[in-house]
Amino acid sequence: MHPAEDILALPLWINGRAFLTVTPSFQPVRAAGQGEVLRRIPLCGAAEVSVALQSARAASAAWAALAAPARAALLIALGEALERYAAHFSSMIVAEAGKPETAAATEVEAVVALLRSARETSSSGVVAIVGEIKDPLLGVLSLAVPEWLAGACVVFRSVPSAPSALFALAELSGRCGFPAGVFNVLHGNETVVDELRLSGARLLVA
């Protein structure tokens, strides 16, 4: 076995569960400023993008038909769960994004507040959101939360160098009762972004 294969590969999150896939190549996720490989992410392509979008589209009608207060209650529950694990989420952001501990904790607190007091947009359907390194969790959630509250299902492309906090939040969403297909996470490089753009999904960049 190649030494790199001993390093944990972070799954995708599709249709309400961890989605394991074997892609032609993987990218190492390194500790910020240190170079130590913490885990690997699969570099997704057209096949994985298609599966994630199918999941979101299949869930779209039922999620949009749910009353807004019911969607808001699920977001609040996710915020409460995140608050319980705030230290763990902060540590992932520190390790991967290189933020100071105080700044990482502030980012997690801001996401908790956002989930508890979301304001909806006027959209629905499926939206794709691409993360950036500055705020690997807050950046994408600031775009996603209003979309969820309005009835849209979301497919994320995680920040390639700092994907763990978003995946962990996806796992929490499953525990909080989010319907399958409402919260989907892909990993990868610009190939994923290109495939999302070609799919016709509405694309937002954090």
C-alpha distance (Angstrom), angle and dihedral (degrees) to the residues before:
residue distance angle dihedral
M1 . . .
H2 3.81 . .
P3 3.84 111.2 .
A4 3.82 90.9 -121.1
E5 3.80 89.7 60.9
D6 3.81 89.5 64.7
I7 3.82 89.8 65.2
L8 3.79 115.5 93.2
A9 3.79 114.5 -100.4
L10 3.79 111.1 -144.9
P11 3.81 110.6 -129.6
L12 3.77 126.5 -133.5
W13 3.80 119.4 -111.9
I14 3.79 111.5 -129.2
N15 3.79 131.7 156.9
G16 3.78 93.9 -0.7
R17 3.80 98.9 -52.3
A18 3.77 144.5 73.5
F19 3.78 106.6 -81.4
L20 3.78 115.4 -152.7
T21 3.77 117.1 -156.1
V22 3.78 136.0 169.6
T23 3.78 109.4 -139.6
P24 3.82 126.8 -176.8
S25 3.80 90.8 -105.5
F26 3.77 141.9 18.6
Q27 3.79 131.8 -155.1
P28 3.80 123.0 -139.7
V29 3.79 118.3 -123.1
R30 3.79 106.3 -145.3
A31 3.78 133.0 -161.6
A32 3.78 106.7 -99.6
G33 3.78 111.6 -98.6
Q34 3.79 93.8 -2.5
G35 3.77 107.9 70.5
E36 3.81 94.7 -138.3
V37 3.80 110.1 142.9
L38 3.80 108.6 -122.6
R39 3.80 100.1 176.0
R40 3.81 142.2 -31.1
I41 3.79 133.1 -111.9
P42 3.80 126.1 -151.9
L43 3.78 112.6 -117.9
C44 3.79 99.9 -127.7
G45 3.76 125.6 -147.1
A46 3.78 139.5 -177.2
A47 3.80 95.1 -53.9
E48 3.79 95.3 55.9
V49 3.80 92.8 42.4
S50 3.79 89.5 52.5
V51 3.82 93.1 51.2
A52 3.81 92.3 48.9
L53 3.79 93.3 48.5
Q54 3.80 91.7 47.2
S55 3.79 88.9 53.1
A56 3.80 92.1 50.3
R57 3.80 93.5 45.9
A58 3.80 92.0 48.9
A59 3.81 90.3 53.4
S60 3.78 96.2 42.1
A61 3.80 102.1 88.1
A62 3.80 96.1 48.4
W63 3.80 93.2 44.1
A64 3.81 92.0 49.6
A65 3.81 90.5 47.6
L66 3.81 91.6 54.7
A67 3.79 112.2 100.3
A68 3.80 113.5 -100.1
P69 3.84 92.5 -119.8
A70 3.81 89.2 56.3
R71 3.79 91.2 51.7
A72 3.80 89.5 46.9
A73 3.82 90.5 51.8
L74 3.81 90.4 55.9
L75 3.81 90.9 49.9
I76 3.81 90.4 50.0
A77 3.81 90.5 49.5
L78 3.80 89.5 51.6
G79 3.80 90.1 50.4
E80 3.79 91.2 51.5
A81 3.80 91.0 49.5
L82 3.79 91.0 48.5
E83 3.80 90.6 51.2
R84 3.81 90.2 55.5
Y85 3.80 90.2 54.8
A86 3.81 96.4 35.7
A87 3.81 95.0 123.4
H88 3.80 91.6 52.3
F89 3.80 92.6 49.9
S90 3.78 91.7 46.8
S91 3.80 90.6 52.3
M92 3.81 91.3 54.0
I93 3.81 91.5 51.4
V94 3.81 91.2 47.9
A95 3.81 92.3 49.1
E96 3.80 97.9 46.4
A97 3.80 106.6 25.8
G98 3.79 96.8 35.2
K99 3.80 95.0 -128.8
P100 3.80 119.2 155.8
E101 3.80 111.9 -102.3
T102 3.81 93.1 -109.4
A103 3.80 92.8 51.4
A104 3.81 92.0 47.4
A105 3.80 91.2 50.1
T106 3.80 89.8 49.0
E107 3.81 90.3 52.0
V108 3.80 91.9 52.7
E109 3.82 91.2 46.7
A110 3.80 89.5 52.0
V111 3.81 91.1 52.8
V112 3.81 90.7 50.2
A113 3.81 90.3 51.5
L114 3.79 91.1 47.1
L115 3.80 93.1 52.6
R116 3.78 90.7 49.7
S117 3.80 97.1 49.7
A118 3.78 106.5 29.0
R119 3.78 122.4 165.1
E120 3.75 115.6 -151.9
T121 3.76 129.4 -129.1
S122 3.79 122.9 -141.7
S123 3.80 94.4 -107.4
S124 3.79 136.8 101.8
G125 3.79 137.3 167.6
V126 3.81 119.2 66.1
V127 3.78 127.5 -28.3
A128 3.82 128.5 -174.8
I129 3.81 117.9 -147.6
V130 3.80 125.5 -165.1
G131 3.79 118.9 -154.8
E132 3.80 128.2 -140.8
I133 3.80 130.1 -156.4
K134 3.82 100.1 -113.8
D135 3.82 93.5 76.4
P136 3.81 106.9 4.5
L137 3.81 94.2 -175.7
L138 3.80 107.2 22.2
G139 3.80 93.5 44.2
V140 3.79 95.4 61.6
L141 3.80 96.1 33.6
S142 3.80 92.4 54.1
L143 3.80 86.2 62.3
A144 3.81 98.4 36.3
V145 3.80 102.3 48.1
P146 3.84 96.7 63.8
E147 3.81 89.0 45.1
W148 3.80 92.4 52.0
L149 3.78 91.8 47.6
A150 3.80 90.2 52.0
G151 3.80 91.6 51.4
A152 3.82 104.5 -95.8
C153 3.79 124.4 136.3
V154 3.80 116.7 -135.7
V155 3.80 136.1 -140.3
F156 3.81 112.0 -168.5
R157 3.78 130.0 -160.4
S158 3.79 101.4 -152.2
V159 3.79 122.7 -138.0
P160 3.83 101.2 -88.5
S161 3.80 94.3 -140.0
A162 3.83 95.1 41.6
P163 3.83 109.9 29.3
S164 3.80 102.9 135.4
A165 3.81 102.2 84.6
L166 3.80 92.6 53.0
F167 3.80 92.4 47.9
A168 3.81 90.7 48.1
L169 3.81 89.6 51.2
A170 3.80 89.0 51.9
E171 3.80 88.8 54.6
L172 3.80 89.6 50.9
S173 3.80 90.3 50.6
G174 3.79 88.8 59.4
R175 3.80 90.9 52.7
C176 3.80 90.4 48.9
G177 3.79 93.8 56.3
F178 3.80 102.3 -101.3
P179 3.82 107.6 164.3
A180 3.78 115.0 -109.5
G181 3.79 112.4 -91.5
V182 3.79 97.7 26.5
F183 3.84 94.7 95.4
N184 3.81 117.0 35.9
V185 3.81 129.0 169.0
L186 3.80 127.6 -160.8
H187 3.80 126.0 -178.4
G188 3.77 126.7 -150.6
N189 3.77 148.8 84.2
E190 3.79 133.5 -76.2
T191 3.80 90.2 -53.3
V192 3.80 88.2 74.6
V193 3.80 91.4 49.5
D194 3.81 90.8 50.1
E195 3.81 91.8 49.2
L196 3.81 91.7 49.2
R197 3.78 90.2 49.8
L198 3.81 92.0 49.3
S199 3.81 90.8 48.9
G200 3.79 91.4 67.4
A201 3.81 93.3 -121.5
R202 3.78 115.1 144.9
L203 3.81 103.9 -98.9
L204 3.80 124.6 -150.5
V205 3.81 124.7 -177.5
A206 3.80 120.3 -153.0
